[in-house]
Amino acid sequence: MANEQNLIPFNKLTQSEQRKIATQGGVASGEARRQKKTLKQIGEMIGSLDIKSEKNREIMRKAGIDDDDMINDVGMMFRLNLKAQNGDTKAIELLAKLRGQLKEQIQAEVADVTPLVDLTKRVKNGEVIDGD
């Protein structure tokens, strides 16, 4: 257990102690990055697997989705779309993000914002002052 007596500020450590700590941090960071990459790859693999449930495949066929497109990612988007159609605001927002629409909308809104105060002018007692 660490206590305040054991905690030494980083800049008070010797260069070799600092290097050792930095190396440990780099190793841990690399391991975390590899784990995230592995999880992402597994998620992509699972998403690309065919939908096995005949019930779900039939529902998607009725909606006009081809059998070749019936993979887990498409099924999730389909279900998310159904929730959005029923008024689920979180589903609507997530669907917009996945389609890339929400980012465009937010950027457009930010571009239209006009500042409440003009910070380029100096004002004193209600009058604009010239100079710095």
MIDOFI-746087 format. One record per residue: x, y, z of N, C-alpha, C in turn. Coordinates in nm, 3 decimals, decimal comma, m for minus. Example, Ala and Ser with C-alpha at 12.3 -4.5 7.8 and 13.67 -1.06 7.14 Angstrom:
MIDOFI-746087
> neast | nnorth | nup | caeast | canorth | caup | ceast | cnorth | cup
> 1,319 | m0,569 | 0,780 | 1,230 | m0,450 | 0,780 | 1,320 | m0,330 | 0,780
> 1,285 | m0,225 | 0,708 | 1,367 | m0,106 | 0,714 | 1,290 | 0,003 | 0,787
***
This chain:
MIDOFI-746087
> neast | nnorth | nup | caeast | canorth | caup | ceast | cnorth | cup
> 0,084 | m0,118 | 0,000 | 0,000 | 0,000 | 0,000 | 0,088 | 0,124 | 0,000
> 0,054 | 0,215 | m0,086 | 0,129 | 0,341 | m0,091 | 0,068 | 0,438 | 0,008
> 0,153 | 0,515 | 0,070 | 0,103 | 0,623 | 0,153 | 0,180 | 0,749 | 0,115
> 0,147 | 0,861 | 0,173 | 0,207 | 0,989 | 0,133 | 0,359 | 0,989 | 0,152
> 0,410 | 0,914 | 0,247 | 0,555 | 0,910 | 0,268 | 0,626 | 0,838 | 0,152
> 0,556 | 0,746 | 0,087 | 0,616 | 0,672 | m0,023 | 0,602 | 0,743 | m0,157
> 0,515 | 0,843 | m0,164 | 0,493 | 0,914 | m0,290 | 0,597 | 1,023 | m0,308
> 0,679 | 1,007 | m0,411 | 0,783 | 1,105 | m0,440 | 0,746 | 1,169 | m0,574
> 0,746 | 1,303 | m0,582 | 0,716 | 1,368 | m0,709 | 0,809 | 1,318 | m0,820
> 0,754 | 1,303 | m0,939 | 0,829 | 1,248 | m1,052 | 0,957 | 1,326 | m1,078
> 0,950 | 1,459 | m1,068 | 1,067 | 1,541 | m1,097 | 1,175 | 1,531 | m0,988
> 1,145 | 1,470 | m0,875 | 1,243 | 1,452 | m0,767 | 1,315 | 1,318 | m0,777
> 1,269 | 1,231 | m0,869 | 1,333 | 1,101 | m0,888 | 1,459 | 1,117 | m0,973
> 1,549 | 1,021 | m0,963 | 1,669 | 1,023 | m1,046 | 1,628 | 0,992 | m1,190
> 1,718 | 1,024 | m1,284 | 1,688 | 0,999 | m1,425 | 1,663 | 0,851 | m1,452
> 1,739 | 0,765 | m1,388 | 1,719 | 0,622 | m1,411 | 1,585 | 0,575 | m1,355
> 1,543 | 0,631 | m1,240 | 1,410 | 0,596 | m1,184 | 1,299 | 0,648 | m1,275
> 1,317 | 0,770 | m1,327 | 1,218 | 0,826 | m1,419 | 1,208 | 0,741 | m1,547
> 1,325 | 0,701 | m1,599 | 1,329 | 0,620 | m1,720 | 1,259 | 0,486 | m1,697
> 1,283 | 0,425 | m1,580 | 1,222 | 0,296 | m1,548 | 1,070 | 0,309 | m1,542
> 1,021 | 0,414 | m1,478 | 0,876 | 0,435 | m1,468 | 0,817 | 0,461 | m1,606
> 0,887 | 0,544 | m1,686 | 0,838 | 0,574 | m1,821 | 0,834 | 0,448 | m1,907
> 0,934 | 0,363 | m1,893 | 0,938 | 0,237 | m1,968 | 0,821 | 0,148 | m1,928
> 0,794 | 0,137 | m1,798 | 0,681 | 0,056 | m1,751 | 0,550 | 0,110 | m1,808
> 0,538 | 0,242 | m1,811 | 0,417 | 0,303 | m1,866 | 0,403 | 0,273 | m2,014
> 0,514 | 0,278 | m2,088 | 0,512 | 0,248 | m2,231 | 0,474 | 0,104 | m2,258
> 0,527 | 0,013 | m2,178 | 0,494 | m0,130 | m2,193 | 0,345 | m0,151 | m2,165
> 0,294 | m0,091 | m2,058 | 0,152 | m0,105 | m2,023 | 0,063 | m0,044 | m2,132
> 0,106 | 0,069 | m2,187 | 0,030 | 0,134 | m2,294 | 0,023 | 0,046 | m2,418
> 0,137 | m0,015 | m2,453 | 0,140 | m0,105 | m2,568 | 0,050 | m0,224 | m2,549
> 0,049 | m0,280 | m2,429 | m0,037 | m0,395 | m2,399 | m0,185 | m0,355 | m2,410
> m0,220 | m0,240 | m2,356 | m0,359 | m0,192 | m2,364 | m0,400 | m0,170 | m2,509
> m0,310 | m0,114 | m2,589 | m0,337 | m0,089 | m2,730 | m0,359 | m0,221 | m2,805
> m0,276 | m0,322 | m2,775 | m0,292 | m0,453 | m2,839 | m0,426 | m0,518 | m2,800
> m0,465 | m0,504 | m2,673 | m0,593 | m0,560 | m2,628 | m0,709 | m0,492 | m2,699
> m0,704 | m0,360 | m2,712 | m0,811 | m0,287 | m2,782 | m0,820 | m0,331 | m2,928
> m0,704 | m0,349 | m2,991 | m0,700 | m0,392 | m3,131 | m0,762 | m0,530 | m3,144
> m0,726 | m0,621 | m3,053 | m0,780 | m0,757 | m3,057 | m0,932 | m0,755 | m3,039
> m0,980 | m0,676 | m2,942 | m1,125 | m0,668 | m2,920 | m1,196 | m0,611 | m3,043
> m1,135 | m0,511 | m3,106 | m1,194 | m0,453 | m3,227 | m1,202 | m0,558 | m3,337
> m1,094 | m0,636 | m3,355 | m1,093 | m0,739 | m3,458 | m1,198 | m0,846 | m3,431
> m1,212 | m0,885 | m3,304 | m1,314 | m0,986 | m3,268 | m1,454 | m0,930 | m3,294
> m1,475 | m0,804 | m3,258 | m1,605 | m0,740 | m3,283 | m1,637 | m0,735 | m3,432
> m1,538 | m0,704 | m3,514 | m1,559 | m0,700 | m3,659 | m1,589 | m0,840 | m3,713
> m1,520 | m0,941 | m3,659 | m1,543 | m1,078 | m3,703 | m1,686 | m1,121 | m3,668
> m1,728 | m1,093 | m3,544 | m1,863 | m1,131 | m3,502 | m1,968 | m1,057 | m3,585
> m1,942 | m0,929 | m3,610 | m2,037 | m0,851 | m3,690 | m2,052 | m0,902 | m3,831
> m1,948 | m0,966 | m3,885 | m1,955 | m1,014 | m4,023 | m2,009 | m1,157 | m4,035
> m2,039 | m1,221 | m3,921 | m2,096 | m1,357 | m3,925 | m2,240 | m1,353 | m3,973
> m2,282 | m1,460 | m4,039 | m2,420 | m1,471 | m4,087 | m2,517 | m1,481 | m3,970
> m2,636 | m1,426 | m3,991 | m2,743 | m1,440 | m3,892 | m2,797 | m1,582 | m3,901
> m2,802 | m1,650 | m3,788 | m2,843 | m1,791 | m3,787 | m2,994 | m1,808 | m3,764
> m3,054 | m1,716 | m3,689 | m3,195 | m1,729 | m3,654 | m3,284 | m1,715 | m3,777
> m3,355 | m1,821 | m3,808 | m3,444 | m1,818 | m3,924 | m3,557 | m1,717 | m3,903
> m3,600 | m1,702 | m3,779 | m3,705 | m1,603 | m3,747 | m3,657 | m1,463 | m3,784
> m3,535 | m1,428 | m3,742 | m3,482 | m1,295 | m3,773 | m3,457 | m1,279 | m3,924
> m3,412 | m1,386 | m3,988 | m3,388 | m1,380 | m4,133 | m3,519 | m1,355 | m4,207
> m3,626 | m1,419 | m4,162 | m3,756 | m1,402 | m4,227 | m3,808 | m1,259 | m4,210
> m3,790 | m1,203 | m4,091 | m3,831 | m1,063 | m4,065 | m3,754 | m0,970 | m4,159
> m3,625 | m0,995 | m4,173 | m3,543 | m0,909 | m4,258 | m3,576 | m0,929 | m4,406
> m3,611 | m1,052 | m4,447 | m3,654 | m1,076 | m4,586 | m3,779 | m0,995 | m4,618
> m3,875 | m0,996 | m4,522 | m3,999 | m0,920 | m4,542 | m3,973 | m0,771 | m4,556
> m3,863 | m0,724 | m4,495 | m3,827 | m0,582 | m4,504 | m3,749 | m0,552 | m4,632
> m3,715 | m0,657 | m4,708 | m3,647 | m0,636 | m4,836 | m3,496 | m0,651 | m4,832
> m3,443 | m0,710 | m4,726 | m3,299 | m0,730 | m4,716 | m3,263 | m0,863 | m4,780
> m3,164 | m0,862 | m4,868 | m3,119 | m0,983 | m4,938 | m3,052 | m1,080 | m4,841
> m3,064 | m1,209 | m4,871 | m3,001 | m1,312 | m4,788 | m2,850 | m1,292 | m4,778
> m2,787 | m1,245 | m4,886 | m2,642 | m1,224 | m4,885 | m2,600 | m1,115 | m4,786
> m2,691 | m1,023 | m4,755 | m2,660 | m0,911 | m4,665 | m2,695 | m0,941 | m4,520
> m2,744 | m1,059 | m4,490 | m2,790 | m1,091 | m4,355 | m2,674 | m1,133 | m4,266
> m2,602 | m1,032 | m4,219 | m2,494 | m1,055 | m4,124 | m2,531 | m0,981 | m3,995
> m2,462 | m1,010 | m3,888 | m2,496 | m0,953 | m3,758 | m2,497 | m0,800 | m3,758
> m2,400 | m0,736 | m3,825 | m2,398 | m0,590 | m3,829 | m2,525 | m0,534 | m3,893
> m2,569 | m0,594 | m4,002 | m2,692 | m0,549 | m4,069 | m2,812 | m0,574 | m3,978
> m2,813 | m0,688 | m3,910 | m2,923 | m0,718 | m3,818 | m2,933 | m0,617 | m3,705
> m2,817 | m0,578 | m3,651 | m2,819 | m0,478 | m3,544 | m2,869 | m0,344 | m3,595
> m2,824 | m0,304 | m3,714 | m2,871 | m0,178 | m3,772 | m3,023 | m0,184 | m3,797
> m3,069 | m0,301 | m3,843 | m3,211 | m0,319 | m3,870 | m3,293 | m0,303 | m3,741
> m3,250 | m0,371 | m3,634 | m3,319 | m0,361 | m3,505 | m3,314 | m0,219 | m3,449
> m3,199 | m0,156 | m3,464 | m3,183 | m0,019 | m3,418 | m3,278 | 0,074 | m3,493
> m3,293 | 0,050 | m3,621 | m3,384 | 0,129 | m3,703 | m3,528 | 0,109 | m3,658
> m3,565 | m0,015 | m3,622 | m3,701 | m0,041 | m3,573 | m3,728 | 0,036 | m3,444
> m3,629 | 0,037 | m3,353 | m3,644 | 0,112 | m3,228 | m3,658 | 0,261 | m3,256
> m3,579 | 0,311 | m3,350 | m3,584 | 0,452 | m3,385 | m3,722 | 0,489 | m3,442
> m3,778 | 0,400 | m3,523 | m3,910 | 0,424 | m3,581 | m4,019 | 0,429 | m3,474
> m3,995 | 0,360 | m3,361 | m4,090 | 0,362 | m3,251 | m4,068 | 0,479 | m3,157
> m3,975 | 0,569 | m3,192 | m3,956 | 0,691 | m3,115 | m3,847 | 0,685 | m3,009
> m3,766 | 0,581 | m3,007 | m3,657 | 0,571 | m2,910 | m3,549 | 0,673 | m2,948
> m3,540 | 0,781 | m2,869 | m3,449 | 0,891 | m2,904 | m3,302 | 0,849 | m2,901
> m3,266 | 0,759 | m2,809 | m3,127 | 0,712 | m2,807 | m3,096 | 0,632 | m2,933
> m3,191 | 0,553 | m2,980 | m3,172 | 0,477 | m3,103 | m3,161 | 0,572 | m3,222
> m3,241 | 0,676 | m3,223 | m3,236 | 0,775 | m3,331 | m3,098 | 0,841 | m3,334
> m3,049 | 0,881 | m3,217 | m2,919 | 0,947 | m3,209 | m2,806 | 0,853 | m3,251
> m2,809 | 0,730 | m3,203 | m2,705 | 0,633 | m3,238 | m2,708 | 0,603 | m3,388
> m2,827 | 0,588 | m3,443 | m2,840 | 0,562 | m3,586 | m2,783 | 0,677 | m3,667
> m2,812 | 0,799 | m3,623 | m2,758 | 0,917 | m3,693 | m2,605 | 0,920 | m3,683
> m2,550 | 0,885 | m3,566 | m2,404 | 0,881 | m3,551 | m2,343 | 0,776 | m3,643
> m2,403 | 0,657 | m3,646 | m2,351 | 0,549 | m3,728 | m2,355 | 0,583 | m3,876
> m2,454 | 0,659 | m3,917 | m2,466 | 0,700 | m4,057 | m2,380 | 0,822 | m4,088
> m2,321 | 0,881 | m3,986 | m2,238 | 0,998 | m4,007 | m2,316 | 1,127 | m4,017
> m2,446 | 1,123 | m3,991 | m2,530 | 1,241 | m4,006 | m2,519 | 1,335 | m3,887
> m2,502 | 1,281 | m3,769 | m2,502 | 1,365 | m3,649 | m2,382 | 1,458 | m3,648
> m2,267 | 1,409 | m3,688 | m2,146 | 1,491 | m3,690 | m2,164 | 1,609 | m3,785
> m2,220 | 1,583 | m3,902 | m2,244 | 1,690 | m3,999 | m2,341 | 1,793 | m3,943
> m2,445 | 1,747 | m3,874 | m2,545 | 1,837 | m3,818 | m2,483 | 1,924 | m3,709
> m2,402 | 1,865 | m3,622 | m2,338 | 1,941 | m3,515 | m2,243 | 2,044 | m3,574
> m2,165 | 2,008 | m3,675 | m2,073 | 2,101 | m3,737 | m2,148 | 2,217 | m3,800
> m2,263 | 2,190 | m3,862 | m2,342 | 2,296 | m3,923 | m2,396 | 2,390 | m3,816
> m2,440 | 2,335 | m3,703 | m2,492 | 2,418 | m3,595 | m2,384 | 2,506 | m3,535
> m2,264 | 2,452 | m3,519 | m2,153 | 2,529 | m3,463 | m2,114 | 2,642 | m3,557
> m2,117 | 2,615 | m3,687 | m2,080 | 2,717 | m3,785 | m2,179 | 2,834 | m3,784
> m2,305 | 2,810 | m3,747 | m2,407 | 2,914 | m3,749 | m2,413 | 2,996 | m3,621
> m2,337 | 2,960 | m3,520 | m2,344 | 3,028 | m3,392 | m2,278 | 3,165 | m3,402
> m2,349 | 3,268 | m3,356 | m2,291 | 3,402 | m3,351 | m2,259 | 3,432 | m3,206
> m2,144 | 3,496 | m3,180 | m2,106 | 3,522 | m3,041 | m2,199 | 3,624 | m2,976
> m2,220 | 3,607 | m2,846 | m2,303 | 3,700 | m2,772 | m2,229 | 3,830 | m2,744
> m2,096 | 3,821 | m2,733 | m2,014 | 3,937 | m2,702 | m1,901 | 3,943 | m2,802
> m1,874 | 4,063 | m2,855 | m1,762 | 4,081 | m2,946 | m1,638 | 4,107 | m2,864
> m1,548 | 4,009 | m2,857 | m1,429 | 4,019 | m2,774 | m1,318 | 4,098 | m2,842
> m1,341 | 4,141 | m2,966 | m1,238 | 4,217 | m3,037 | m1,245 | 4,367 | m3,004
> m1,351 | 4,411 | m2,939 | m1,367 | 4,553 | m2,905 | m1,362 | 4,571 | m2,754
> m1,298 | 4,678 | m2,712 | m1,294 | 4,712 | m2,570 | m1,401 | 4,817 | m2,544
> m1,481 | 4,792 | m2,442 | m1,590 | 4,883 | m2,408 | m1,575 | 4,925 | m2,263
> m1,592 | 5,058 | m2,240 | m1,588 | 5,112 | m2,104 | m1,706 | 5,205 | m2,088
> m1,787 | 5,180 | m1,989 | m1,907 | 5,260 | m1,963 | m1,996 | 5,268 | m2,087
> m2,006 | 5,158 | m2,160 | m2,094 | 5,153 | m2,275 | m2,038 | 5,213 | m2,402
> m1,914 | 5,264 | m2,399 | m1,853 | 5,326 | m2,517 | m1,732 | 5,243 | m2,562
> m1,716 | 5,231 | m2,695 | m1,605 | 5,157 | m2,752 | m1,477 | 5,239 | m2,736
> m1,371 | 5,175 | m2,685 | m1,243 | 5,242 | m2,663 | m1,146 | 5,198 | m2,770
> m1,076 | 5,295 | m2,832 | m0,973 | 5,261 | m2,932 | m0,844 | 5,226 | m2,862
> m0,759 | 5,149 | m2,931 | m0,628 | 5,117 | m2,878 | m0,630 | 4,996 | m2,789
> m0,511 | 4,965 | m2,735 | m0,496 | 4,845 | m2,651 | m0,514 | 4,876 | m2,507
***
